């Protein structure tokens, strides 16, 4: 906890500072949601194909990034909204200007009560 997943268009691979983003996001998650630093984990999942609206996918004029943060229950909606806004601001700083229009989104939700984990 928290479990952070970043789905993003492969077209933004060279424009996205993933390491810097993850580090800054972990700091924001600790500060805003009182997470433990050693508990923050982020997984990046590039997508080979992104289709936006009616655009020809080969045009590669759009890129999409969606960040999902799942936390143990207990944070109020205001805290979750603040963290979502922080994610969007961090994306602005960690995705370089490029030849695509960026569509960024974020959501923060509670992990299901069945969530369990182990470390080895």
C-alpha positions as CSV (number, residue, x, y, z in Angstrom):
1,X,0.0,0.0,0.0
2,X,-0.3,2.3,-1.8
3,X,-0.6,0.5,-5.1
4,X,0.1,2.9,-7.9
5,X,-0.4,2.0,-11.6
6,X,0.4,4.3,-14.5
7,X,-1.0,3.3,-17.9
8,X,0.4,5.5,-20.7
9,X,0.6,5.6,-24.5
10,X,3.8,4.2,-25.9
11,X,4.0,7.4,-28.0
12,X,5.1,9.3,-25.0
13,X,7.9,6.9,-24.0
14,X,10.7,9.4,-24.7
15,X,8.9,12.4,-23.3
16,X,7.9,10.8,-19.9
17,X,10.4,11.0,-17.0
18,X,9.0,8.0,-15.3
19,X,11.6,7.7,-12.6
20,X,11.4,11.3,-11.6
21,X,7.6,11.2,-11.7
22,X,7.5,8.1,-9.5
23,X,9.9,9.6,-6.9
24,X,7.9,12.9,-6.8
25,X,4.6,11.0,-6.6
26,X,5.8,8.8,-3.7
27,X,6.7,12.0,-1.9
28,X,3.3,13.6,-2.5
29,X,1.5,10.4,-1.5
30,X,3.5,10.4,1.8
31,X,2.8,14.1,2.4
32,X,-0.9,14.2,1.4
33,X,-2.2,10.7,2.3
34,X,0.2,9.8,5.2
35,X,1.5,6.7,3.4
36,X,4.8,5.2,4.5
37,X,7.6,5.9,2.0
38,X,8.7,2.2,1.9
39,X,5.1,1.1,1.1
40,X,4.9,3.2,-2.1
41,X,5.1,1.1,-5.2
42,X,4.5,2.2,-8.8
43,X,4.1,0.1,-11.8
44,X,4.3,1.6,-15.3
45,X,2.4,-0.1,-18.2
46,X,3.0,1.4,-21.7
47,X,0.4,0.7,-24.3
48,X,1.4,0.0,-27.8
49,X,-1.8,1.3,-29.3
50,X,-3.8,4.3,-28.3
51,X,-6.9,5.4,-30.2
52,X,-8.3,8.8,-29.5
53,X,-11.7,9.8,-30.9
54,X,-11.9,9.4,-34.7
55,X,-8.2,10.0,-35.2
56,X,-6.2,7.5,-37.3
57,X,-4.1,5.6,-34.7
58,X,-1.2,5.8,-37.1
59,X,-1.2,9.6,-36.8
60,X,0.0,9.3,-33.2
61,X,-1.2,12.9,-32.5
62,X,-2.6,12.0,-29.0
63,X,-1.2,10.4,-25.9
64,X,-3.1,9.2,-22.9
65,X,-1.8,8.7,-19.3
66,X,-4.0,7.5,-16.5
67,X,-2.7,7.2,-12.9
68,X,-4.6,5.0,-10.4
69,X,-3.7,5.1,-6.7
70,X,-5.2,2.6,-4.4
71,X,-4.9,3.1,-0.7
72,X,-6.1,1.3,2.4
73,X,-9.4,2.7,3.5
74,X,-9.6,5.7,5.8
75,X,-8.8,8.8,3.7
76,X,-11.6,11.2,3.2
77,X,-12.7,12.4,-0.2
78,X,-10.9,15.8,0.2
79,X,-7.6,14.0,0.7
80,X,-8.2,11.8,-2.3
81,X,-9.0,14.8,-4.5
82,X,-5.9,16.7,-3.3
83,X,-3.8,13.7,-4.2
84,X,-5.4,13.4,-7.7
85,X,-4.7,17.1,-8.3
86,X,-1.1,16.6,-7.2
87,X,-0.8,13.7,-9.7
88,X,-1.9,15.9,-12.5
89,X,0.4,18.7,-11.6
90,X,3.3,16.3,-11.4
91,X,2.5,14.9,-14.8
92,X,2.7,18.5,-16.2
93,X,6.2,18.7,-14.9
94,X,7.4,15.2,-15.9
95,X,6.0,14.9,-19.5
96,X,8.0,17.0,-21.9
97,X,6.4,19.0,-24.6
98,X,6.1,16.8,-27.7
99,X,4.3,16.4,-31.0
100,X,1.2,15.0,-29.4
101,X,-1.7,16.3,-27.4
102,X,-1.6,14.8,-23.9
103,X,-4.7,13.6,-22.1
104,X,-4.0,13.0,-18.4
105,X,-6.2,11.7,-15.7
106,X,-5.9,10.4,-12.1
107,X,-8.1,8.6,-9.6
108,X,-7.5,7.7,-6.0
109,X,-9.6,4.9,-4.5
110,X,-9.8,2.6,-1.6
111,X,-8.4,-0.9,-1.8
112,X,-11.0,-3.6,-1.4
113,X,-11.2,-5.0,2.2
114,X,-9.9,-8.3,0.8
115,X,-6.5,-6.8,-0.1
116,X,-3.5,-8.7,1.3
117,X,0.2,-8.6,0.5
118,X,3.5,-10.2,1.4
119,X,7.1,-9.2,1.0
120,X,9.9,-11.7,0.5
